[in-house]
């Protein structure tokens, strides 16, 4: 896992996830997406993108007079870090409440269930 980075707000996470799915993302594309999806102003999104860059989550390069943003880490690593922080800070380090939520939240897809089974098998082999 990468070095710990400052915590992220929910909107910052949304911006980072969008850029992770569309990189290298030109500023105009990110701004347009969030203007339509959330109604946020250009300046708000630019501020968030700059904050994410300063926190070490994004890089930017100028190409053809346009800044293009990319994530510093792969999306999977980002999501693992967010889950790790959630478990540590919100669930006190225990995954039991999360597993209980999964069992009570209704059906999950067959693909997700197979992934969970594989992860449990992997954990058992690590013991």
N, C-alpha and C positions, 0 to 999 in steps of 0.2 A: 504494500500500500504506500502511496505517496506520503510526503510529509504532511502533518496536520495543517489545515488551512482554517482561516477564520470561518465561523458559522455563516450559513446562508439563510436569507429570508425566502419565503415561499415564491415570491415573484422572481427573485434572483435564480431560484432553482428552475422555474419555468423557462426563463431566458437561456440559461445554461443548457437545459435539455433540448431546446429548439436549435440552438447553435450546434450542439453535439450531433443532431440529426441532419443538419444542412450545411456543414462546413465545407470549404471556407465560405462563410456567410457574409455577403456585403451588408453594410450598415442599413442601406435602404430596404433590403429584403426583411431584415429582422424588425425594423421599425414598422414597415407595412403590415407584417404578420400580426404584431401585437396591437397596432392601431385598430385593426379589424377584429381581432379576437377579444381584446380586453378594453379597448378605447383609450389606452395609455398614449400620452403625447410623445412626440419624437424626443423631446429633451429628457423625459423620464426614462425612456429606454436607453438613450445614449449614456445617461448617468449610471444606470445599472450595469451596462456593458463595461464602462470604464471602471466601475467599482469591482466588477468580477475580474477584470484584468489586473487591477492593483492587488487584489486578494490572491492572485496567482492561479486563477481558474481558466483564464483565456489568454490567447496571444492574438496579436493583430499585425497584419502586413499591409502595406500600401501597394496596390497593384492597379495600374491605369488610373491613378488619381483617386482611387476608392479604397477605403479600409475594409479588409476582409478579416473576420474573426474566426478563430478555431479554438477548440478546447485543448487544454494542456494535457489532459488525460483522457483515456477512452471512456465512452459512456458507461460501460459495464463497471469500470473501476469507480466512476463517479457514483453510480447507484449503490454499489457495495459500501462506499464510504458514508453515504447518506443513511443507509440502513444501519450501519454500525453505530453512527452517532445517535440515531433514533433509539436503538436498543439500549445503548449506554446511558443516554440522558433521560429518556422518557420512560423506559421500562426497567431502569435500574440494573441493566446488564443481563436480565433474564429474557429468554425468547419464549417462555411459556405463555405469557399473555398474548403474544402474536400468534402462536400456534392455536391457542384457544379461539382467538378471533377467526382464524381461517376455518376452524371446524364449525363455527356458529354463523358464519356470514353467508352461508348458502353454497350452492355447488360451484366448484372451480373446474376449469377446463381439463380435459384428459391430458393435454400437453403439460399444463402446470402441475398436475398431480404426479405425472411421471418424473418431472424435474425434481419435485420434492422428494419422491422415493429415492431417486439417484443420489440426491444430496444427503439423505439420511444414511444410505449405504456407505457413502464416502466417509461420513462422520464415524460410523461404526468401525470402519477399517482403520481410521486414525487412532482409535482407542487402544 
